[in-house]
Amino acid sequence: MSLDPAHLEHARRVADAVLYEGYLLYPYRGSAQKNRARFQFGVLVPPAYRAADERELSASQTECLLECPDDAEVLVLVRFLHVQERIVRAVSPEAGELHEVSALQVEATEYTPWDEAAERQQQVAATVAGLLGRERALEFHIGPGERSEDLTDAEGRAAGQLAWRWTALDGVIRLSAERVAGPYGALRLRVRVENHTDTAPLRTRDEALRHALIAVHALIGVPGGRFLSLTDPPEWAAAEAAACANTGTWPVLAGPGDCRDLVLSSPVILYDHPEIAAESAGDLFDATEIDEILTLRTLALTDAEKRQARATDPRAADLMDRLDSMPPEMLDRMHGAIRYLRATPGRSEAGPDLILDRPQVPWWDPGSDGSVSPETDHVIVAGIRVARGSRVLMRPGSRRADAQDLFLLGRMATVEAVLHDVDGQVHVAVSPDHDPAAELQRSHGRFLYFAPDEIEPIEPAPTPAERRKPWS
């Protein structure tokens, strides 16, 4: 029995995003302040640096629960990045010898020194019976090395050289398992990844990163087995799930929704069955951002800024090229995907079928949903109908508050609209009374927004004829 290749490919796409999460952040230049302190997720430093900075980890541990027989096979794929220092050398015009430089221009392309990263992976397999009551350890070694690439101009003359240099890495992957108490005979599986690289004392984190395992994560599969969600475990396994000790990683069910024999243990907290959005046009190295925002910001970079980004890292150069050549229809897809449900006459005994329906009008257009109208919608607060034109007292703080909210406490305001978001929540837009900027803010459609329990009605809404002006 083996893992479904389609399920594995689905999980691997997410794992690739995890591998490069935070690798290089907008504006994708090495000179940007946010790119001065790199590699924040899943870093396992060598023991020599762990001794100097206990905030860093030298080992990660994953514990997860599953149901499987003793003859089931456990397959573990550990993946991480290995820093490679990129060195730029130019040809001396006088002697024709190579010497290191801080930047090199060859025709229209610029090259600068940078720490790139190479992908590494290690695999280990064992039967459950072979892990019960004993530990399986796989030691691995990646030797140091250097490679180079000559650079020439348009006429084929030597212009310089790029060189990549990396240090040795040593590590251990440990597997063990035990049956947990209870009638169901579930298995607790443990996967530890340890950095055993021996180095001289290290002074800075940048030095430690050259000997570190970066963005460490694991794909764990048990063909024929059934993993239990640690995020939402069945009631009978809740206590055992809470007892699982996870350090530096968190395991989630991987693959599509019907896949139960595959887990992704990630240094980034994910939900079960994570997936890459179909609307995504490619990796932007920041999965917590919105693709459209990052894409538009990147497209707005100047030619000089894009040139600097391309000079920083080949992946940044590919990103720039990809976004510069993006067709308009792909950008349109990034506005979001809201699936609308409509009922059709029954082909099912249980009731009408639900069909995914995308309206012709974009979701963000007010005309896309005739069931909502900010001008006329209302909400009942303390038995009083609150709508556009109602007078209320602002009572922020029932849900959240900040220092600025305290200045609004108890002040009067006029309701401008009652709005409903796509999650069904109600928001009341108001303009504070006696605010000298109220008319200007109103002309721009800028208001303060409160939940219904954060306002106190003073007067009910006026009739339409009494309203000052239509919604704008």
Secondary structure, 3 states (H helix, E strand, C coil): CCCCHHHHHHHHHHHHHHHCCCCCCCCCCCCCHHHCCCCCCCCECCHHHHCCCCCCECEEEEEEEEECCCCCEEEEEEEEEEEEEEEEEEECCCCCCEEECCCEEECCEEECCEEEEEEEEEEEEEEHHHHECCCEEEEEEECCEEEEEEEECCCCCEEEEEEEEECCEEEEEEEEEEECCCCCCCEEEEEEEEECCCCCCCCCHHHHHCCCEEEEEEEEECCCCEEECCCCCCHHHHHHHHHCCCECCEEEECCCCCCCCEEEEECCCCCCCCCCCCCCCCCCCCCCCCHHHHHHHHHCCCHHHHHHHHHHCHHHHHHHHHHHCCCHHHHHHCCCCCCEEEEEEEEECCEEEEEEECCCCCCCCHHHCCCCCCCCCEEEECCEEEECCCEEEECCCCCCCCHHHHCCCCCEEEEEEEEECCCCCEEEEEEECCCCCHHHHHHCCCCEEECHHHEEEEECCCCHHHCCCCCC
